Amino acid sequence: MEDHTRCSDTNDPLDSFKLPKGKGGVSILWPSKWSSKIKKLKDGNERVIAVNITSTNDICLINAYMPTHTTNSQHEYMECLDIISDIIQKYENTHKIVLAGDLNGTLQTSRANKHDKNTKTIYWRCKLNYWC
């Protein structure tokens, strides 16, 4: 297996004896035999990663683990949505875009917290199709 993985401490490594329990990360895994067709992209952060899948119609696969809906999470949530939007804009004219992961927001019309509203906005703004 091969992977593209980033964790919450990717940019802030800690001394191993002070290492707390991990608080999150995101990963994309694929069989090694596919590695010639998959390229890790530098875009993203510790919550958003992407790979390029070479095929007849190239695919940009974005995987996200978004912050949960808590009192102080809105800024980080919006930052992650901006990163996703930037990746989509960068590749939308040359790739099919697949957005996957745990967005901690829903497209259901019956829900309307801030994360839900912002998740819906990025889907509409980027003209994404969705399957649940």
PyMOL CGO cylinders between C-alpha atoms (Angstrom):
from pymol import cmd
from pymol.cgo import CYLINDER

trace = [
    CYLINDER, 0.00, 0.00, 0.00, 1.03, 3.59, -0.68, 0.3, 1, 1, 1, 1, 1, 1,
    CYLINDER, 1.03, 3.59, -0.68, -0.38, 6.67, 1.01, 0.3, 1, 1, 1, 1, 1, 1,
    CYLINDER, -0.38, 6.67, 1.01, -0.59, 10.43, 1.15, 0.3, 1, 1, 1, 1, 1, 1,
    CYLINDER, -0.59, 10.43, 1.15, -1.07, 11.39, 4.80, 0.3, 1, 1, 1, 1, 1, 1,
    CYLINDER, -1.07, 11.39, 4.80, -0.98, 14.56, 6.88, 0.3, 1, 1, 1, 1, 1, 1,
    CYLINDER, -0.98, 14.56, 6.88, -1.74, 14.84, 10.58, 0.3, 1, 1, 1, 1, 1, 1,
    CYLINDER, -1.74, 14.84, 10.58, -2.57, 17.65, 12.95, 0.3, 1, 1, 1, 1, 1, 1,
    CYLINDER, -2.57, 17.65, 12.95, 1.06, 17.75, 14.10, 0.3, 1, 1, 1, 1, 1, 1,
    CYLINDER, 1.06, 17.75, 14.10, 2.64, 17.52, 10.62, 0.3, 1, 1, 1, 1, 1, 1,
    CYLINDER, 2.64, 17.52, 10.62, 3.78, 21.14, 10.80, 0.3, 1, 1, 1, 1, 1, 1,
    CYLINDER, 3.78, 21.14, 10.80, 4.40, 21.14, 14.55, 0.3, 1, 1, 1, 1, 1, 1,
    CYLINDER, 4.40, 21.14, 14.55, 6.36, 17.99, 15.48, 0.3, 1, 1, 1, 1, 1, 1,
    CYLINDER, 6.36, 17.99, 15.48, 6.67, 17.27, 19.18, 0.3, 1, 1, 1, 1, 1, 1,
    CYLINDER, 6.67, 17.27, 19.18, 9.35, 15.53, 21.18, 0.3, 1, 1, 1, 1, 1, 1,
    CYLINDER, 9.35, 15.53, 21.18, 8.33, 11.85, 21.37, 0.3, 1, 1, 1, 1, 1, 1,
    CYLINDER, 8.33, 11.85, 21.37, 8.12, 11.75, 25.16, 0.3, 1, 1, 1, 1, 1, 1,
    CYLINDER, 8.12, 11.75, 25.16, 5.62, 14.68, 25.15, 0.3, 1, 1, 1, 1, 1, 1,
    CYLINDER, 5.62, 14.68, 25.15, 3.58, 13.28, 22.28, 0.3, 1, 1, 1, 1, 1, 1,
    CYLINDER, 3.58, 13.28, 22.28, -0.17, 13.50, 23.08, 0.3, 1, 1, 1, 1, 1, 1,
    CYLINDER, -0.17, 13.50, 23.08, -2.82, 11.24, 21.64, 0.3, 1, 1, 1, 1, 1, 1,
    CYLINDER, -2.82, 11.24, 21.64, -3.36, 12.26, 18.01, 0.3, 1, 1, 1, 1, 1, 1,
    CYLINDER, -3.36, 12.26, 18.01, -6.24, 14.63, 17.39, 0.3, 1, 1, 1, 1, 1, 1,
    CYLINDER, -6.24, 14.63, 17.39, -6.78, 14.04, 13.72, 0.3, 1, 1, 1, 1, 1, 1,
    CYLINDER, -6.78, 14.04, 13.72, -5.40, 13.72, 10.29, 0.3, 1, 1, 1, 1, 1, 1,
    CYLINDER, -5.40, 13.72, 10.29, -6.32, 12.75, 6.79, 0.3, 1, 1, 1, 1, 1, 1,
    CYLINDER, -6.32, 12.75, 6.79, -5.04, 10.08, 4.43, 0.3, 1, 1, 1, 1, 1, 1,
    CYLINDER, -5.04, 10.08, 4.43, -5.55, 8.63, 0.96, 0.3, 1, 1, 1, 1, 1, 1,
    CYLINDER, -5.55, 8.63, 0.96, -4.44, 5.01, 0.46, 0.3, 1, 1, 1, 1, 1, 1,
    CYLINDER, -4.44, 5.01, 0.46, -3.98, 3.05, -2.76, 0.3, 1, 1, 1, 1, 1, 1,
    CYLINDER, -3.98, 3.05, -2.76, -2.45, -0.27, -3.87, 0.3, 1, 1, 1, 1, 1, 1,
    CYLINDER, -2.45, -0.27, -3.87, 1.25, 0.02, -4.78, 0.3, 1, 1, 1, 1, 1, 1,
    CYLINDER, 1.25, 0.02, -4.78, 0.51, -1.24, -8.29, 0.3, 1, 1, 1, 1, 1, 1,
    CYLINDER, 0.51, -1.24, -8.29, -1.42, 2.02, -8.93, 0.3, 1, 1, 1, 1, 1, 1,
    CYLINDER, -1.42, 2.02, -8.93, 1.47, 4.29, -7.87, 0.3, 1, 1, 1, 1, 1, 1,
    CYLINDER, 1.47, 4.29, -7.87, 2.56, 5.06, -11.43, 0.3, 1, 1, 1, 1, 1, 1,
    CYLINDER, 2.56, 5.06, -11.43, -0.86, 6.66, -11.97, 0.3, 1, 1, 1, 1, 1, 1,
    CYLINDER, -0.86, 6.66, -11.97, -1.10, 8.61, -8.70, 0.3, 1, 1, 1, 1, 1, 1,
    CYLINDER, -1.10, 8.61, -8.70, 0.82, 11.75, -7.75, 0.3, 1, 1, 1, 1, 1, 1,
    CYLINDER, 0.82, 11.75, -7.75, 0.65, 13.40, -4.34, 0.3, 1, 1, 1, 1, 1, 1,
    CYLINDER, 0.65, 13.40, -4.34, -0.20, 17.09, -4.65, 0.3, 1, 1, 1, 1, 1, 1,
    CYLINDER, -0.20, 17.09, -4.65, 1.41, 19.68, -2.38, 0.3, 1, 1, 1, 1, 1, 1,
    CYLINDER, 1.41, 19.68, -2.38, -1.87, 21.60, -2.11, 0.3, 1, 1, 1, 1, 1, 1,
    CYLINDER, -1.87, 21.60, -2.11, -3.73, 21.52, 1.19, 0.3, 1, 1, 1, 1, 1, 1,
    CYLINDER, -3.73, 21.52, 1.19, -2.89, 21.49, 4.87, 0.3, 1, 1, 1, 1, 1, 1,
    CYLINDER, -2.89, 21.49, 4.87, -3.07, 19.02, 7.75, 0.3, 1, 1, 1, 1, 1, 1,
    CYLINDER, -3.07, 19.02, 7.75, -6.85, 18.66, 7.22, 0.3, 1, 1, 1, 1, 1, 1,
    CYLINDER, -6.85, 18.66, 7.22, -7.06, 18.76, 3.41, 0.3, 1, 1, 1, 1, 1, 1,
    CYLINDER, -7.06, 18.76, 3.41, -4.98, 16.69, 0.98, 0.3, 1, 1, 1, 1, 1, 1,
    CYLINDER, -4.98, 16.69, 0.98, -5.20, 15.89, -2.72, 0.3, 1, 1, 1, 1, 1, 1,
    CYLINDER, -5.20, 15.89, -2.72, -3.80, 13.50, -5.30, 0.3, 1, 1, 1, 1, 1, 1,
    CYLINDER, -3.80, 13.50, -5.30, -3.76, 13.52, -9.08, 0.3, 1, 1, 1, 1, 1, 1,
    CYLINDER, -3.76, 13.52, -9.08, -4.99, 10.29, -10.66, 0.3, 1, 1, 1, 1, 1, 1,
    CYLINDER, -4.99, 10.29, -10.66, -3.84, 9.94, -14.25, 0.3, 1, 1, 1, 1, 1, 1,
    CYLINDER, -3.84, 9.94, -14.25, -6.51, 8.42, -16.49, 0.3, 1, 1, 1, 1, 1, 1,
    CYLINDER, -6.51, 8.42, -16.49, -8.33, 9.17, -19.73, 0.3, 1, 1, 1, 1, 1, 1,
    CYLINDER, -8.33, 9.17, -19.73, -9.91, 12.05, -17.81, 0.3, 1, 1, 1, 1, 1, 1,
    CYLINDER, -9.91, 12.05, -17.81, -7.47, 13.03, -15.05, 0.3, 1, 1, 1, 1, 1, 1,
    CYLINDER, -7.47, 13.03, -15.05, -8.97, 13.15, -11.57, 0.3, 1, 1, 1, 1, 1, 1,
    CYLINDER, -8.97, 13.15, -11.57, -8.12, 15.43, -8.67, 0.3, 1, 1, 1, 1, 1, 1,
    CYLINDER, -8.12, 15.43, -8.67, -9.17, 13.54, -5.53, 0.3, 1, 1, 1, 1, 1, 1,
    CYLINDER, -9.17, 13.54, -5.53, -9.49, 15.83, -2.50, 0.3, 1, 1, 1, 1, 1, 1,
    CYLINDER, -9.49, 15.83, -2.50, -9.89, 14.29, 0.93, 0.3, 1, 1, 1, 1, 1, 1,
    CYLINDER, -9.89, 14.29, 0.93, -10.82, 16.46, 3.91, 0.3, 1, 1, 1, 1, 1, 1,
    CYLINDER, -10.82, 16.46, 3.91, -11.30, 16.03, 7.63, 0.3, 1, 1, 1, 1, 1, 1,
    CYLINDER, -11.30, 16.03, 7.63, -13.03, 19.25, 8.63, 0.3, 1, 1, 1, 1, 1, 1,
    CYLINDER, -13.03, 19.25, 8.63, -13.29, 20.68, 12.16, 0.3, 1, 1, 1, 1, 1, 1,
    CYLINDER, -13.29, 20.68, 12.16, -16.35, 19.72, 14.16, 0.3, 1, 1, 1, 1, 1, 1,
    CYLINDER, -16.35, 19.72, 14.16, -19.00, 22.31, 14.97, 0.3, 1, 1, 1, 1, 1, 1,
    CYLINDER, -19.00, 22.31, 14.97, -17.77, 23.85, 18.21, 0.3, 1, 1, 1, 1, 1, 1,
    CYLINDER, -17.77, 23.85, 18.21, -17.74, 27.37, 19.60, 0.3, 1, 1, 1, 1, 1, 1,
    CYLINDER, -17.74, 27.37, 19.60, -14.38, 28.39, 18.14, 0.3, 1, 1, 1, 1, 1, 1,
    CYLINDER, -14.38, 28.39, 18.14, -14.22, 26.19, 15.03, 0.3, 1, 1, 1, 1, 1, 1,
    CYLINDER, -14.22, 26.19, 15.03, -15.71, 28.57, 12.45, 0.3, 1, 1, 1, 1, 1, 1,
    CYLINDER, -15.71, 28.57, 12.45, -12.42, 30.27, 11.52, 0.3, 1, 1, 1, 1, 1, 1,
    CYLINDER, -12.42, 30.27, 11.52, -10.58, 26.97, 10.97, 0.3, 1, 1, 1, 1, 1, 1,
    CYLINDER, -10.58, 26.97, 10.97, -13.59, 25.56, 9.08, 0.3, 1, 1, 1, 1, 1, 1,
    CYLINDER, -13.59, 25.56, 9.08, -13.64, 28.54, 6.70, 0.3, 1, 1, 1, 1, 1, 1,
    CYLINDER, -13.64, 28.54, 6.70, -9.87, 28.29, 6.22, 0.3, 1, 1, 1, 1, 1, 1,
    CYLINDER, -9.87, 28.29, 6.22, -10.25, 24.65, 5.16, 0.3, 1, 1, 1, 1, 1, 1,
    CYLINDER, -10.25, 24.65, 5.16, -13.11, 25.52, 2.78, 0.3, 1, 1, 1, 1, 1, 1,
    CYLINDER, -13.11, 25.52, 2.78, -10.92, 28.23, 1.21, 0.3, 1, 1, 1, 1, 1, 1,
    CYLINDER, -10.92, 28.23, 1.21, -8.15, 25.68, 0.67, 0.3, 1, 1, 1, 1, 1, 1,
    CYLINDER, -8.15, 25.68, 0.67, -10.61, 23.23, -0.92, 0.3, 1, 1, 1, 1, 1, 1,
    CYLINDER, -10.61, 23.23, -0.92, -11.97, 26.01, -3.13, 0.3, 1, 1, 1, 1, 1, 1,
    CYLINDER, -11.97, 26.01, -3.13, -8.43, 26.97, -4.22, 0.3, 1, 1, 1, 1, 1, 1,
    CYLINDER, -8.43, 26.97, -4.22, -7.63, 23.35, -5.15, 0.3, 1, 1, 1, 1, 1, 1,
    CYLINDER, -7.63, 23.35, -5.15, -10.88, 23.05, -7.11, 0.3, 1, 1, 1, 1, 1, 1,
    CYLINDER, -10.88, 23.05, -7.11, -10.22, 26.29, -9.00, 0.3, 1, 1, 1, 1, 1, 1,
    CYLINDER, -10.22, 26.29, -9.00, -6.66, 25.20, -9.78, 0.3, 1, 1, 1, 1, 1, 1,
    CYLINDER, -6.66, 25.20, -9.78, -7.70, 21.84, -11.31, 0.3, 1, 1, 1, 1, 1, 1,
    CYLINDER, -7.70, 21.84, -11.31, -11.32, 22.23, -12.45, 0.3, 1, 1, 1, 1, 1, 1,
    CYLINDER, -11.32, 22.23, -12.45, -10.46, 23.00, -16.09, 0.3, 1, 1, 1, 1, 1, 1,
    CYLINDER, -10.46, 23.00, -16.09, -8.14, 20.02, -16.52, 0.3, 1, 1, 1, 1, 1, 1,
    CYLINDER, -8.14, 20.02, -16.52, -9.45, 17.39, -14.10, 0.3, 1, 1, 1, 1, 1, 1,
    CYLINDER, -9.45, 17.39, -14.10, -12.61, 15.79, -12.82, 0.3, 1, 1, 1, 1, 1, 1,
    CYLINDER, -12.61, 15.79, -12.82, -12.90, 16.82, -9.17, 0.3, 1, 1, 1, 1, 1, 1,
    CYLINDER, -12.90, 16.82, -9.17, -13.82, 14.35, -6.43, 0.3, 1, 1, 1, 1, 1, 1,
    CYLINDER, -13.82, 14.35, -6.43, -14.28, 15.77, -2.93, 0.3, 1, 1, 1, 1, 1, 1,
    CYLINDER, -14.28, 15.77, -2.93, -14.47, 13.13, -0.20, 0.3, 1, 1, 1, 1, 1, 1,
    CYLINDER, -14.47, 13.13, -0.20, -13.99, 12.79, 3.52, 0.3, 1, 1, 1, 1, 1, 1,
    CYLINDER, -13.99, 12.79, 3.52, -15.64, 14.02, 6.69, 0.3, 1, 1, 1, 1, 1, 1,
    CYLINDER, -15.64, 14.02, 6.69, -16.80, 17.57, 6.00, 0.3, 1, 1, 1, 1, 1, 1,
    CYLINDER, -16.80, 17.57, 6.00, -18.66, 17.87, 9.32, 0.3, 1, 1, 1, 1, 1, 1,
    CYLINDER, -18.66, 17.87, 9.32, -21.32, 19.75, 7.39, 0.3, 1, 1, 1, 1, 1, 1,
    CYLINDER, -21.32, 19.75, 7.39, -24.30, 18.53, 5.42, 0.3, 1, 1, 1, 1, 1, 1,
    CYLINDER, -24.30, 18.53, 5.42, -26.17, 19.43, 2.27, 0.3, 1, 1, 1, 1, 1, 1,
    CYLINDER, -26.17, 19.43, 2.27, -29.49, 18.50, 3.87, 0.3, 1, 1, 1, 1, 1, 1,
    CYLINDER, -29.49, 18.50, 3.87, -31.96, 21.36, 3.58, 0.3, 1, 1, 1, 1, 1, 1,
    CYLINDER, -31.96, 21.36, 3.58, -33.35, 20.62, 7.05, 0.3, 1, 1, 1, 1, 1, 1,
    CYLINDER, -33.35, 20.62, 7.05, -30.04, 21.57, 8.72, 0.3, 1, 1, 1, 1, 1, 1,
    CYLINDER, -30.04, 21.57, 8.72, -28.68, 25.09, 8.84, 0.3, 1, 1, 1, 1, 1, 1,
    CYLINDER, -28.68, 25.09, 8.84, -25.85, 25.54, 11.33, 0.3, 1, 1, 1, 1, 1, 1,
    CYLINDER, -25.85, 25.54, 11.33, -22.86, 27.61, 10.17, 0.3, 1, 1, 1, 1, 1, 1,
    CYLINDER, -22.86, 27.61, 10.17, -20.86, 24.59, 8.96, 0.3, 1, 1, 1, 1, 1, 1,
    CYLINDER, -20.86, 24.59, 8.96, -23.86, 23.34, 6.97, 0.3, 1, 1, 1, 1, 1, 1,
    CYLINDER, -23.86, 23.34, 6.97, -24.45, 26.74, 5.35, 0.3, 1, 1, 1, 1, 1, 1,
    CYLINDER, -24.45, 26.74, 5.35, -20.78, 27.09, 4.40, 0.3, 1, 1, 1, 1, 1, 1,
    CYLINDER, -20.78, 27.09, 4.40, -20.59, 23.52, 3.06, 0.3, 1, 1, 1, 1, 1, 1,
    CYLINDER, -20.59, 23.52, 3.06, -23.62, 24.22, 0.85, 0.3, 1, 1, 1, 1, 1, 1,
    CYLINDER, -23.62, 24.22, 0.85, -22.06, 27.48, -0.35, 0.3, 1, 1, 1, 1, 1, 1,
    CYLINDER, -22.06, 27.48, -0.35, -18.86, 25.81, -1.57, 0.3, 1, 1, 1, 1, 1, 1,
    CYLINDER, -18.86, 25.81, -1.57, -20.83, 23.11, -3.40, 0.3, 1, 1, 1, 1, 1, 1,
    CYLINDER, -20.83, 23.11, -3.40, -22.95, 25.73, -5.17, 0.3, 1, 1, 1, 1, 1, 1,
    CYLINDER, -22.95, 25.73, -5.17, -20.08, 28.15, -5.83, 0.3, 1, 1, 1, 1, 1, 1,
    CYLINDER, -20.08, 28.15, -5.83, -17.86, 25.41, -7.29, 0.3, 1, 1, 1, 1, 1, 1,
    CYLINDER, -17.86, 25.41, -7.29, -20.80, 23.81, -9.13, 0.3, 1, 1, 1, 1, 1, 1,
    CYLINDER, -20.80, 23.81, -9.13, -20.11, 20.39, -7.64, 0.3, 1, 1, 1, 1, 1, 1,
    CYLINDER, -20.11, 20.39, -7.64, -22.42, 17.41, -8.08, 0.3, 1, 1, 1, 1, 1, 1,
    CYLINDER, -22.42, 17.41, -8.08, -22.89, 15.29, -5.00, 0.3, 1, 1, 1, 1, 1, 1,
    CYLINDER, -22.89, 15.29, -5.00, -23.80, 11.79, -3.94, 0.3, 1, 1, 1, 1, 1, 1,
    CYLINDER, -23.80, 11.79, -3.94, -24.59, 10.88, -0.37, 0.3, 1, 1, 1, 1, 1, 1,
]
cmd.load_cgo(trace, "trace")
